[in-house]
Each structure stands twice: as C-alpha cells, then as structure tokens.
C-alpha cells in the first residue's frame, strides 16, 4: 500500500504551537528513567536510556518508540531529563516508553565507529554486524526486559538518526511494527558530504564530528581538538585562501573520514557499500518517510528510499510525507512558516505532528 501526503505549500494551516504546553520538568514529572548497556551478538555493549511513564505501575502495557543516534542520548545520568521526549509533545503525552541509544562506537557505547555502516546481507557469524543486526538485538532485548511494554516497537529519527531508522528496517524483527525515517541518508555519495557526487565544501568544518575515533566510553566530546578555528565568519574566503584540498591535510591528517573521502574521489566500492537502497526487499514494518522540499542536506534520501521500497516491497505499507520544510523542520514549530520571503502558513509542523505522525504510530 503506497500513500502520499503533501502538506500544503500555499494554504494557511492554523493550530496550536508545538510544545507550547511543555515545561522543562514535564518529562521528569511524568517519566522514570533507567540506563542500560545492551549486549549485541558480538559482545559489544550499547548504552541505552529508557523512559517509562510513571503510571506504568497500574499494570497498563505501553508501546516502545526508539531512536538510535550518533549524536548522543544526553542528558546522561539517572536524574537528568530532557525537555522533550519522543518525536513530539503529542506523543510524549500519549504514553509511550521512549528509548534512546548511542550507536556503536559513539559516546557511551562500546565498539568502533563507522560512517554509514555497510549492510551485510548474508551474515555468517556473530562477528557480522551492521545497523540492522544492532537494531534487531536491541529490540529483542527491549521486549524481553523492559517492564510494562506491550511487545510492539516503533522507530524514528531525522538526518543521521534517519539513516539508522531506515537501516533498522532491515532488522526484520517481528516486534518492529512502524518505522519513520526522516530526512534519511540513503547513499553518502548523493546526500550530505557529497551532493550527486560533488564534494560539499561547506561540510569541511564538520569532519571532526565524524572522523575521530574515541578511546573509551564517554559523555563528553572527544573530537574538539580537531575543530578548526577559522578566525573569520566568511567560510568561503577561508576555503578560498586555503587553496587546493591537499592543503587540508594540515588540519585533518589524523581524521580517518577525511582521509577516506580524499582516497575515494569516485563512486567506487567504498561508497557503493554505503548505498542502503540496494538492500531493501523484505520490509515488514509500516513505513512513513518524511522529507522537506527545502532540505539542503538530505532531499534525495527520502524520495529515493520511498521510490525503492515501492519497487522492492510493493506489498509494504509505504508512505511519504513531504512539506515546505528545511532540514528537520517538521520536528520544530516556528509559528509563521517561512523560507526567505515566502510564507507557507502557520503551525505546519504541529499539524504534521498531531494529524500525521502521531496517528501513524498510534495506529500501528
């Protein structure tokens, strides 16, 4: 079943502003928090924070909504709570068990970090791990060990977490019922650092975030030593004065992702292994892909994944939502929705969160 949702790009949509009712203490007042290390099949342990509604003691069972991220599940600590839990205020108040996990090699999780982890289709041993297997092992542990869960899991994430959500579709765990990859990367050659194969120089300053391995589990940044101080707000002028990219090695000689980028200037096996699209074909959860027409980072990913699943999994529930959003704009309400001088309406993000996203997860 294939469906399209195109949010109005000219019409005015009026509704309440997202998070207008949320205070900084809502999550702490209404949820309990526990941290776990979940062991993957190869022995690597992934740090996972679980937030359970406080009224769970009444005996009611709750679905799980999970995000796996390379950007940290902070705040760390059993007594530390974020302002927002889950994709939206609507879902935070609806009563989900909300789970966040640091992916392999990041922050408080063990293991080695890999950008856009290549998919292993035919796993022959416990050493053959990828994001699909890590998702499977995490879900399997959660439904067996988290109190008060009803055995049904949803997954969501935007941008890089959108990739982990899309890759999680390949886990094929029977408890994964609904998945929403939002602004997902489908192929690193076409999104983010490369756009249709062209190196995006504006990303030059972000390589420390993705190209430094940490030595141990940590709640603090380990890559700050590589962050460049350009001494100017004019990034174009900085790059122009730097000259050819060979001069960049003085900044990133020890940055493994920069070296991988330099060593693979063409769409060779290194990049082809990071093409998620070629691995679909057994999608079981309901899928709702989300993107924005003004997304300058990951516009191709949502469209490419939707189109691919249509072909490879025609029986799957496969939905796409596109609206007049920038990167992740559907997850944050800006009131009067604008791009430059173009006005698209009011509270469009809240409309999406209440009338599309929340209903999708509630249904499945």
HUGIZI-V782792 format. One record per backbone hydrogen bond with DSSP energy under -0.5 kcal/mol. NH is the residue of the N-H (numbers start at 1). CO is the residue of the C=O. E is the energy in kcal/mol with one decimal. If there is no record, write none. Layout:
BEGIN
<<NH:CO:E> <NH:CO:E>>
END
This chain:
BEGIN
<<3:318:-1.7> <5:320:-2.7> <7:5:-0.6> <7:322:-2.0> <13:11:-0.5> <14:12:-0.5> <20:17:-1.6> <22:19:-0.9> <26:23:-1.6> <29:25:-2.7> <30:26:-1.6> <31:27:-1.8> <32:52:-2.9> <34:50:-2.3> <36:48:-3.0> <38:36:-0.6> <38:46:-2.6> <39:37:-0.5> <40:44:-3.3> <43:40:-2.2> <46:38:-2.7> <48:36:-2.9> <49:100:-2.8> <50:34:-3.0> <51:98:-3.1> <52:32:-2.6> <52:50:-0.5> <54:30:-2.5> <56:53:-1.7> <57:54:-0.9> <58:55:-1.8> <59:56:-1.9> <62:148:-3.2> <64:152:-2.5> <65:97:-2.9> <66:154:-2.7> <67:99:-2.5> <69:101:-2.8> <80:77:-1.9> <92:88:-2.1> <93:89:-2.3> <94:90:-0.6> <95:91:-0.8> <97:63:-2.8> <98:51:-2.2> <98:96:-0.7> <99:65:-2.7> <100:49:-2.4> <101:67:-2.1> <102:47:-2.1> <103:69:-2.4> <103:101:-0.5> <105:110:-2.4> <106:103:-2.0> <109:106:-2.4> <110:45:-2.9> <117:114:-0.6> <119:273:-0.7> <121:119:-0.7> <123:121:-0.8> <128:125:-1.5> <129:127:-1.3> <134:130:-2.3> <135:131:-2.1> <136:132:-2.3> <137:133:-2.9> <138:134:-2.0> <139:135:-2.7> <140:136:-2.8> <141:137:-1.8> <142:138:-2.5> <143:139:-2.5> <144:140:-0.9> <145:141:-1.6> <146:142:-2.7> <147:145:-0.6> <149:146:-1.2> <150:62:-2.2> <153:175:-2.9> <154:64:-2.9> <155:178:-2.0> <156:66:-2.2> <157:180:-1.3> <159:182:-2.1> <161:158:-1.1> <163:159:-1.5> <163:160:-0.7> <164:160:-1.8> <165:161:-1.8> <166:162:-2.4> <167:163:-3.2> <168:164:-1.6> <169:165:-0.7> <169:166:-0.9> <170:167:-1.5> <171:168:-1.8> <172:169:-0.7> <176:173:-1.6> <177:153:-2.6> <177:175:-0.9> <178:153:-1.2> <179:286:-2.7> <180:155:-2.8> <182:157:-2.8> <182:180:-0.5> <183:290:-3.0> <185:159:-0.6> <188:274:-0.7> <190:187:-2.1> <191:187:-1.2> <192:297:-2.2> <194:188:-0.7> <194:191:-1.4> <195:198:-2.5> <196:194:-0.6> <197:189:-2.5> <198:195:-1.8> <200:193:-3.2> <201:199:-1.0> <203:200:-1.7> <204:201:-2.1> <206:203:-2.0> <207:204:-0.9> <209:206:-1.3> <210:206:-0.8> <210:207:-0.7> <211:207:-1.8> <218:107:-1.8> <226:223:-1.9> <227:224:-1.3> <230:228:-0.8> <235:233:-1.1> <238:234:-2.0> <239:235:-2.4> <240:236:-2.3> <241:237:-2.5> <242:238:-1.5> <243:239:-1.1> <247:244:-2.2> <248:245:-1.8> <249:246:-1.0> <250:247:-1.0> <251:248:-2.0> <252:248:-2.0> <253:249:-1.2> <255:252:-1.6> <256:211:-1.7> <256:254:-0.8> <259:255:-2.2> <260:256:-2.2> <261:257:-2.2> <262:258:-2.5> <263:259:-2.5> <264:260:-0.9> <268:266:-2.5> <272:268:-2.7> <273:269:-2.3> <274:271:-1.5> <275:272:-1.6> <276:186:-2.7> <276:274:-0.9> <277:186:-0.6> <278:275:-0.6> <279:276:-1.7> <280:277:-1.0> <286:177:-2.6> <287:317:-3.1> <288:179:-2.5> <289:319:-3.1> <290:181:-2.0> <291:321:-2.4> <293:323:-2.6> <294:325:-2.1> <295:292:-1.6> <296:294:-0.8> <302:298:-0.6> <303:299:-1.0> <304:300:-3.1> <305:301:-2.6> <306:302:-2.2> <307:303:-2.3> <308:304:-2.3> <309:305:-2.7> <310:306:-2.0> <311:307:-1.2> <312:308:-3.0> <313:309:-2.6> <316:313:-1.9> <318:1:-3.2> <318:316:-1.0> <319:287:-2.5> <319:317:-0.5> <320:3:-1.8> <321:289:-3.0> <322:5:-2.3> <323:291:-1.3> <325:323:-2.2> <328:326:-0.6> <329:326:-2.0> <331:328:-2.0> <332:329:-0.9> <336:334:-1.0> <337:335:-0.8> <337:345:-3.2> <338:336:-0.7> <339:342:-2.1> <342:339:-2.5> <343:341:-0.6> <344:337:-3.2> <345:337:-0.7> <346:13:-0.5> <347:335:-2.6> <351:347:-1.8> <352:348:-2.2> <353:349:-2.6> <354:350:-2.5> <355:351:-2.6> <356:352:-1.9> <357:352:-2.5> <358:353:-2.2> <360:356:-2.1> <361:357:-2.1> <362:358:-2.5> <363:359:-2.2> <364:360:-1.9>>
END
